[in-house]
Amino acid sequence: MKLGIMLAGKKPEDITAKLDHAREAGYSICQLNLLQTGVTRAELVQIADALVDRGMRAVAIGCYVNPLKPDDPSCMGTTAADLDVVLHALDILGARKVVFYSGTLASHVSESHEENATESNEAILRDFLIGVVANTRARHYYLCIELYHGHVLPNEEKAIEFHNSLPEAVAERVRYVLDATNFITPERYSDKDREAVNIVSALGPLSGVVHLKDCIMPPDGDPGMPGPGMGALDYASYLQALKEHSAPDTPAVVRNVPPTEYADVRDFLLRSADYWELA
């Protein structure tokens, strides 16, 4: 399993600075998140050049359009138009996986909304994916949905049921971000390690990207999703489950870690599992 780091920026120069930090910490693989609408093909060429200059490779591009409001960048930063630009520039970037959430009606991506997980919103998400696939001319790509308990697909059962409802031509283009912490609610936290393994085993065959972070909730501490090994999960067991259940060639991407801790988290993961590929 390839090990990388998540990097984000609004402009190419923002991402270039993050690439320097990542390279200094020993990473050569990354997921690049685009945080501002209006991205151009020329800017993606700049980013691609910066990757080559630093010996870095992008395995995924985060273009977090909100499928429930695809023309509104206020919640997640980008729109359906940006997604179209990215999908038709994958040959430039080298990545073949584009990541976005299943959608939310809330004003912030980490907030829940009581009306998100409805059949009508699942239908909107399904139609959105059908439309993207119908209008994308790239030959080899995956739309990787990052799942969250407060969004349209709030748990692993709903995600699998939804996937099975997609037309075959769309389903073959859709994968999911494997990150159990996004599904561990307060109700599931008391048995978090078992729940994490159950989530990974259920969704693993449909995984496109693994996101590596941790979780913590009362009584262990204030609620949060810190970087790998910084929360309350039995992380060695979690990593083993990810290895056993994720689809072949699924890259793992470290997230929720500041640049000052890039190297320390990389060292922790190298000590915790022996299967990592670093290039």
GITABEL-V38307 format. One record per residue. N is the residue number from 1. RES is the residue in one letter. PSI is psi as a letter, one per 20 degrees, with the letter a starting at -180 (* if undefined). BURIAL is I if it has 24 or more other ideal C-beta (glycine too) atoms within 12 Angstrom, else O. Layout:
n=[N:N]
res=[RES:RES]
psi=[PSI:PSI]
burial=[BURIAL:BURIAL]
This chain:
n=[1:2:3:4:5:6:7:8:9:10:11:12:13:14:15:16:17:18:19:20:21:22:23:24:25:26:27:28:29:30:31:32:33:34:35:36:37:38:39:40:41:42:43:44:45:46:47:48:49:50:51:52:53:54:55:56:57:58:59:60:61:62:63:64:65:66:67:68:69:70:71:72:73:74:75:76:77:78:79:80:81:82:83:84:85:86:87:88:89:90:91:92:93:94:95:96:97:98:99:100:101:102:103:104:105:106:107:108:109:110:111:112:113:114:115:116:117:118:119:120:121:122:123:124:125:126:127:128:129:130:131:132:133:134:135:136:137:138:139:140:141:142:143:144:145:146:147:148:149:150:151:152:153:154:155:156:157:158:159:160:161:162:163:164:165:166:167:168:169:170:171:172:173:174:175:176:177:178:179:180:181:182:183:184:185:186:187:188:189:190:191:192:193:194:195:196:197:198:199:200:201:202:203:204:205:206:207:208:209:210:211:212:213:214:215:216:217:218:219:220:221:222:223:224:225:226:227:228:229:230:231:232:233:234:235:236:237:238:239:240:241:242:243:244:245:246:247:248:249:250:251:252:253:254:255:256:257:258:259:260:261:262:263:264:265:266:267:268:269:270:271:272:273:274:275:276:277:278:279]
res=[M:K:L:G:I:M:L:A:G:K:K:P:E:D:I:T:A:K:L:D:H:A:R:E:A:G:Y:S:I:C:Q:L:N:L:L:Q:T:G:V:T:R:A:E:L:V:Q:I:A:D:A:L:V:D:R:G:M:R:A:V:A:I:G:C:Y:V:N:P:L:K:P:D:D:P:S:C:M:G:T:T:A:A:D:L:D:V:V:L:H:A:L:D:I:L:G:A:R:K:V:V:F:Y:S:G:T:L:A:S:H:V:S:E:S:H:E:E:N:A:T:E:S:N:E:A:I:L:R:D:F:L:I:G:V:V:A:N:T:R:A:R:H:Y:Y:L:C:I:E:L:Y:H:G:H:V:L:P:N:E:E:K:A:I:E:F:H:N:S:L:P:E:A:V:A:E:R:V:R:Y:V:L:D:A:T:N:F:I:T:P:E:R:Y:S:D:K:D:R:E:A:V:N:I:V:S:A:L:G:P:L:S:G:V:V:H:L:K:D:C:I:M:P:P:D:G:D:P:G:M:P:G:P:G:M:G:A:L:D:Y:A:S:Y:L:Q:A:L:K:E:H:S:A:P:D:T:P:A:V:V:R:N:V:P:P:T:E:Y:A:D:V:R:D:F:L:L:R:S:A:D:Y:W:E:L:A]
psi=[p:p:p:a:q:p:q:q:r:h:r:h:h:g:h:g:g:h:h:g:g:g:g:h:i:j:q:j:q:r:p:p:p:p:j:p:r:j:p:r:h:h:h:h:g:g:g:g:g:h:g:g:h:j:k:q:p:p:i:q:p:o:n:m:q:o:h:h:m:i:j:o:j:h:g:i:h:r:r:h:h:g:g:g:g:g:h:j:j:h:h:g:h:i:q:j:p:p:p:r:r:i:q:q:i:r:i:q:h:j:q:r:p:h:j:g:m:q:h:h:h:h:h:g:g:g:h:g:g:g:g:g:g:h:j:p:i:q:h:o:r:p:o:o:p:p:q:q:i:j:a:g:n:i:r:h:g:h:g:g:g:g:g:i:i:q:q:g:h:g:h:i:i:p:r:q:p:o:n:h:h:i:i:o:r:h:h:i:h:h:l:h:g:g:g:g:g:g:g:g:h:g:i:g:h:j:q:h:q:p:p:o:r:a:q:q:r:q:j:i:a:q:p:r:m:a:r:p:j:j:b:i:q:n:h:g:h:g:h:h:g:g:g:h:i:q:q:q:k:o:q:p:p:p:r:k:p:q:h:i:j:g:g:g:h:g:g:g:h:h:h:h:q:j:j:q:p:j:*]
burial=[I:I:I:I:I:I:I:I:I:O:O:I:O:O:I:I:O:I:I:I:I:I:I:O:I:I:I:I:I:I:I:I:I:I:I:I:I:O:I:O:O:O:I:I:O:I:I:I:O:I:I:O:O:I:O:I:I:I:I:I:I:I:I:I:I:I:I:I:I:I:O:O:I:O:I:I:I:I:I:I:O:I:I:I:I:I:I:I:I:I:O:I:I:I:I:I:I:I:I:I:I:I:I:I:I:I:O:O:I:O:O:O:I:O:O:I:I:O:O:O:I:I:O:I:I:I:O:I:I:I:O:I:I:O:O:I:O:I:O:O:I:I:I:I:I:I:I:I:I:I:I:I:I:I:I:I:O:I:I:I:O:I:I:O:O:I:O:O:O:I:O:O:I:I:I:I:I:I:I:I:I:I:I:I:O:O:O:I:I:O:O:I:I:O:I:I:I:O:I:I:I:I:I:I:O:I:I:I:I:I:I:I:I:I:I:I:I:O:O:O:O:O:O:O:I:I:I:I:I:I:I:I:I:O:I:O:O:I:I:O:I:I:I:O:I:I:I:O:O:I:I:I:I:I:I:I:I:O:I:O:I:I:O:O:I:I:O:I:I:O:O:I:I:O:O:I:O:I:O]
